[in-house]
Amino acid sequence: MSTILAQELVGLLSAQGKRITTVESCTGGLVAGAITAISGSSAVFDYGFVTYSNTAKTRLVHVPQTLIETHGAVSLQVARAMAEGALREAGADIALSITGIAGPTGGSADKPVGMVCFGLSRSGRKGEIITEAKVEQFGAIGRDAVREKSVELALSWALKVLS
Amino acid sequence: MSTILAQELVGLLSAQGKRITTVESCTGGLVAGAITAISGSSAVFDYGFVTYSNTAKTRLVHVPQTLIETHGAVSLQVARAMAEGALREAGADIALSITGIAGPTGGSADKPVGMVCFGLSRSGRKGEIITEAKVEQFGAIGRDAVREKSVELALSWALKVLS
């Protein structure tokens, strides 16, 4: 599934002459891995960031430490900041961010296992930066399944926004 | 296979109180993806770099541009520089780098499809940095297989060095 989505996405980005970047926490590199599985992806993909720890989020893509302290690493606010930071850092046209609780541990009443936040940042027609974020509750479907579904959601979202 | 290797590696790193980082070109995030597939990997993994383009290699992990111009992005020299740069940048105890030609295009007589260079950098007992590099010729076994075998080789190498 993610291969088909990645194939479509790389094709669309190539046709539009756009470049994508990724910044991943719970998916740990799998979105970048899906995109680079496609031959010819080097035309649309330069950089990917795997920011597994909070320090990595602040250092690599400049998420303000206070944002993490206030809202938590798994939050819409941090997902937005990750996407914006990656977009700027990579000089890309579109950036995808993923931060969530893949489980089986790490969940809480507020933020249960399977909760994943996504960010998408892109440059608009006038050069302005447009950033959106959303949250998905996949439930306790297992660590691998949460990660896989997160990869699919991120790729689908980028496809939809670019189409 | 890579799940078993990653499980062993995360266990070994945890037991030794060490942290690992990755910097990937042709595997595009799959080594980081394999490590973070393991629950508890956050104890040993903070950062991963996906440096797909030459610019990403120079900007994210400080590979000298001249090294790429002289030896090519797929070379033992660049694999070494990627690993050393990632080790320092992430403040990790061990760093794995991968740069190769997954194919099906991009090969040459000198550097055929399936040629992959690996680097491993680590801090020694006296705080010195020890870096090694090696090359593997997987042959034209297909893009996915080259990437998969590269992930396995990288994880196995780290396991062997740490054991």
Boltz contact constraints between the chains, C-beta under 6 A:
constraints:
  - contact:
      token1: [A, 28]
      token2: [B, 32]
      max_distance: 6.0
  - contact:
      token1: [A, 28]
      token2: [B, 33]
      max_distance: 6.0
  - contact:
      token1: [A, 28]
      token2: [B, 36]
      max_distance: 6.0
  - contact:
      token1: [A, 29]
      token2: [B, 29]
      max_distance: 6.0
  - contact:
      token1: [A, 29]
      token2: [B, 32]
      max_distance: 6.0
  - contact:
      token1: [A, 29]
      token2: [B, 33]
      max_distance: 6.0
  - contact:
      token1: [A, 29]
      token2: [B, 48]
      max_distance: 6.0
  - contact:
      token1: [A, 30]
      token2: [B, 33]
      max_distance: 6.0
  - contact:
      token1: [A, 32]
      token2: [B, 28]
      max_distance: 6.0
  - contact:
      token1: [A, 32]
      token2: [B, 29]
      max_distance: 6.0
  - contact:
      token1: [A, 32]
      token2: [B, 50]
      max_distance: 6.0
  - contact:
      token1: [A, 33]
      token2: [B, 28]
      max_distance: 6.0
  - contact:
      token1: [A, 33]
      token2: [B, 29]
      max_distance: 6.0
  - contact:
      token1: [A, 33]
      token2: [B, 30]
      max_distance: 6.0
  - contact:
      token1: [A, 33]
      token2: [B, 33]
      max_distance: 6.0
  - contact:
      token1: [A, 36]
      token2: [B, 28]
      max_distance: 6.0
  - contact:
      token1: [A, 39]
      token2: [B, 143]
      max_distance: 6.0
  - contact:
      token1: [A, 45]
      token2: [B, 52]
      max_distance: 6.0
  - contact:
      token1: [A, 46]
      token2: [B, 52]
      max_distance: 6.0
  - contact:
      token1: [A, 46]
      token2: [B, 53]
      max_distance: 6.0
  - contact:
      token1: [A, 46]
      token2: [B, 56]
      max_distance: 6.0
  - contact:
      token1: [A, 47]
      token2: [B, 56]
      max_distance: 6.0
  - contact:
      token1: [A, 48]
      token2: [B, 29]
      max_distance: 6.0
  - contact:
      token1: [A, 48]
      token2: [B, 50]
      max_distance: 6.0
  - contact:
      token1: [A, 50]
      token2: [B, 32]
      max_distance: 6.0
  - contact:
      token1: [A, 50]
      token2: [B, 48]
      max_distance: 6.0
  - contact:
      token1: [A, 52]
      token2: [B, 45]
      max_distance: 6.0
  - contact:
      token1: [A, 52]
      token2: [B, 46]
      max_distance: 6.0
  - contact:
      token1: [A, 53]
      token2: [B, 46]
      max_distance: 6.0
  - contact:
      token1: [A, 56]
      token2: [B, 46]
      max_distance: 6.0
  - contact:
      token1: [A, 56]
      token2: [B, 47]
      max_distance: 6.0
  - contact:
      token1: [A, 143]
      token2: [B, 39]
      max_distance: 6.0
